Amino acid sequence: MMRTISLVLLAAAAAACTSSPRSTEGMTAALAMSSLEAGGHASTEYRIGAQDVLSVLVFRVPELSAEAIRVDSSGSIDMPLIGSVPALNRTPGQLASDIQTRLGASYLRNPQVTVRVTEAASQKVTIDGAVNEPGVYEMKGRTTLLQAVAMAKGASAISNLRSVAVFRNVDDQRMVAVFDLGEIRMGRAEDPVLQGDDIVVVDTSRLSVVMREVISALPGLSIFRTY
């Protein structure tokens, strides 16, 4: 387990070699949101994946609506009148807006479209560090940080709950946010929503110095929104 964590942290450090250092001493979930200025914003709304099943509702036009459209292997869905529409890695809101634009251009006046994910294909999150069963876990649909740690059978006895890091690639750049899992459990901080391929590392007293150095070199990631 220690070897896996070391590889995760070394990879993060290598990706951050050109980033400006910033202090993370005493950083908690509430403070993670302020890192928006340091590293940009990444929405945590669910991103549609291949083989997801969607419900597309065109208000008052049932013949253009569909309860079960599966995203094909190319990442698109096939809609009446407008044909193939790219869906992969888009949020339901983005896809709905695209469908509205296409329908409004030639077929309907002011169409109202709602897209929901009714069946999510498996996405994976890596959970490492001071948890009871570290590993790569499947998550289907909306998964929060607290739920992800629970999938790994919870934090271990040597965990530092004030230092739980989430690493994510945004536009080919490694970014990080740090959360206080204890504050989240007590309901005093919001529970961030994870994305597929996120890496969650629960700190321990033995790793805290290394973790702090790696995190201080990476740009901050605001993933503090919930849906």
NUBAKOL-416256 format. One record per residue (C-alpha): residue number from 0; residue in three letters; x, y, z. Coordinates in steps of 0.2 Angstrom, whole numbers, m for minus. Layout:
// residues N
    i   aa     c1     c2     c3
  NUM  Ala      X      Y      Z
...
This chain:
// residues 227
    i   aa     c1     c2     c3
    0  Met      0      0      0
    1  Met     14     12      4
    2  Arg     22      9    m13
    3  Thr      6     13    m21
    4  Ile      4     29    m12
    5  Ser     21     34    m15
    6  Leu     19     32    m34
    7  Val      3     42    m33
    8  Leu     12     57    m24
    9  Leu     27     56    m35
   10  Ala     17     57    m51
   11  Ala      8     72    m43
   12  Ala     24     80    m39
   13  Ala     31     77    m56
   14  Ala     16     85    m64
   15  Ala     17    100    m53
   16  Cys     35    104    m56
   17  Thr     31    121    m64
   18  Ser     17    126    m52
   19  Ser     19    140    m39
   20  Pro     19    134    m21
   21  Arg      5    138     m9
   22  Ser      3    135      9
   23  Thr    m10    121     14
   24  Glu     m6    122     33
   25  Gly    m23    120     42
   26  Met    m32    118     25
   27  Thr    m50    111     28
   28  Ala    m65    107     16
   29  Ala    m71    125     19
   30  Leu    m55    132     13
   31  Ala    m53    121     m2
   32  Met    m66    132    m11
   33  Ser    m55    147    m10
   34  Ser    m42    138    m21
   35  Leu    m53    143    m36
   36  Glu    m42    158    m40
   37  Ala    m26    147    m38
   38  Gly    m30    134    m51
   39  Gly    m47    137    m60
   40  His    m64    129    m58
   41  Ala    m70    112    m63
   42  Ser    m88    108    m62
   43  Thr    m92     92    m53
   44  Glu   m109     89    m61
   45  Tyr   m110     71    m68
   46  Arg   m102     69    m85
   47  Ile   m111     57    m97
   48  Gly   m101     41   m101
   49  Ala   m102     28   m115
   50  Gln   m116     15   m112
   51  Asp   m125     27   m100
   52  Val   m144     27   m103
   53  Leu   m153     44   m104
   54  Ser   m170     50   m103
   55  Val   m173     65   m115
   56  Leu   m189     75   m112
   57  Val   m195     87   m125
   58  Phe   m209     97   m116
   59  Arg   m226     94   m124
   60  Val   m218     85   m138
   61  Pro   m219     66   m133
   62  Glu   m215     60   m151
   63  Leu   m198     68   m149
   64  Ser   m195     62   m131
   65  Ala   m187     46   m126
   66  Glu   m186     37   m109
   67  Ala   m171     26   m113
   68  Ile   m158     31   m125
   69  Arg   m141     22   m123
   70  Val   m125     32   m127
   71  Asp   m116     22   m141
   72  Ser    m98     17   m141
   73  Ser    m94     33   m151
   74  Gly   m101     44   m137
   75  Ser   m117     49   m146
   76  Ile   m136     47   m145
   77  Asp   m148     47   m160
   78  Met   m162     59   m159
   79  Pro   m178     60   m170
   80  Leu   m177     74   m183
   81  Ile   m159     80   m178
   82  Gly   m150     63   m179
   83  Ser   m133     60   m170
   84  Val   m129     71   m155
   85  Pro   m112     70   m146
   86  Ala   m115     66   m127
   87  Leu    m99     59   m121
   88  Asn    m91     69   m107
   89  Arg   m105     82   m107
   90  Thr   m116     86    m92
   91  Pro   m135     82    m94
   92  Gly   m137    101    m94
   93  Gln   m125    104   m108
   94  Leu   m133     90   m119
   95  Ala   m150     97   m116
   96  Ser   m145    114   m121
   97  Asp   m137    107   m137
   98  Ile   m153     97   m141
   99  Gln   m163    113   m138
  100  Thr   m153    123   m150
  101  Arg   m154    110   m164
  102  Leu   m172    108   m162
  103  Gly   m175    127   m161
  104  Ala   m165    130   m177
  105  Ser   m177    121   m189
  106  Tyr   m191    112   m180
  107  Leu   m198    120   m164
  108  Arg   m201    137   m157
  109  Asn   m192    139   m140
  110  Pro   m191    120   m136
  111  Gln   m188    115   m118
  112  Val   m178    100   m116
  113  Thr   m173     90   m100
  114  Val   m160     76   m100
  115  Arg   m158     64    m85
  116  Val   m146     49    m83
  117  Thr   m157     35    m78
  118  Glu   m143     21    m79
  119  Ala   m125     26    m77
  120  Ala   m111     15    m84
  121  Ser    m97     11    m72
  122  Gln    m83     24    m69
  123  Lys    m69     21    m57
  124  Val    m61     30    m43
  125  Thr    m44     25    m34
  126  Ile    m45     26    m15
  127  Asp    m28     25     m6
  128  Gly    m19     29     10
  129  Ala    m26     26     27
  130  Val    m42     17     22
  131  Asn    m46     m1     27
  132  Glu    m47     m8     10
  133  Pro    m38      3     m3
  134  Gly    m40     m1    m21
  135  Val    m49      4    m37
  136  Tyr    m68      5    m35
  137  Glu    m83      7    m47
  138  Met    m94     21    m45
  139  Lys   m111     22    m54
  140  Gly   m118     39    m55
  141  Arg   m116     53    m42
  142  Thr   m103     48    m29
  143  Thr    m97     59    m15
  144  Leu    m80     59     m6
  145  Leu    m88     52     10
  146  Gln    m97     38      0
  147  Ala    m80     34     m9
  148  Val    m71     32      8
  149  Ala    m85     21     14
  150  Met    m83     10     m2
  151  Ala    m65      7      5
  152  Lys    m72      1     21
  153  Gly    m69     18     30
  154  Ala    m54     27     36
  155  Ser    m41     16     46
  156  Ala    m36     19     64
  157  Ile    m20     29     59
  158  Ser    m29     41     47
  159  Asn    m28     60     48
  160  Leu    m46     65     43
  161  Arg    m41     83     42
  162  Ser    m30     79     27
  163  Val    m40     70     13
  164  Ala    m34     74     m4
  165  Val    m43     72    m21
  166  Phe    m31     72    m36
  167  Arg    m39     76    m53
  168  Asn    m33     79    m71
  169  Val    m41     95    m78
  170  Asp    m36     99    m96
  171  Asp    m21     88    m95
  172  Gln    m15     96    m78
  173  Arg    m14     88    m62
  174  Met    m24     97    m48
  175  Val    m29     94    m30
  176  Ala    m41     99    m17
  177  Val    m39     95      2
  178  Phe    m54     91     13
  179  Asp    m58     88     32
  180  Leu    m68     72     32
  181  Gly    m72     74     50
  182  Glu    m80     91     46
  183  Ile    m90     83     32
  184  Arg    m96     69     43
  185  Met   m102     81     56
  186  Gly   m112     91     43
  187  Arg   m101    106     45
  188  Ala    m94    105     27
  189  Glu   m102    100     11
  190  Asp    m98     83      4
  191  Pro    m89     86    m13
  192  Val    m94     75    m28
  193  Leu    m81     65    m37
  194  Gln    m78     62    m55
  195  Gly    m72     46    m64
  196  Asp    m53     43    m63
  197  Asp    m51     54    m47
  198  Ile    m38     48    m34
  199  Val    m43     50    m16
  200  Val    m28     49     m3
  201  Val    m32     48     15
  202  Asp    m17     55     25
  203  Thr     m8     47     39
  204  Ser      4     54     52
  205  Arg     19     46     42
  206  Leu     14     53     26
  207  Ser      8     71     31
  208  Val     25     79     27
  209  Val     26     72     10
  210  Met      8     75      7
  211  Arg      9     93     12
  212  Glu     24     96      1
  213  Val     16     88    m15
  214  Ile      0     97    m12
  215  Ser      8    114     m9
  216  Ala     16    112    m27
  217  Leu      0    108    m36
  218  Pro    m13    121    m42
  219  Gly    m29    121    m31
  220  Leu    m45    113    m38
  221  Ser    m62    119    m33
  222  Ile    m73    103    m32
  223  Phe    m84    109    m18
  224  Arg   m100    110    m27
  225  Thr   m114     97    m25
  226  Tyr   m128     92    m35
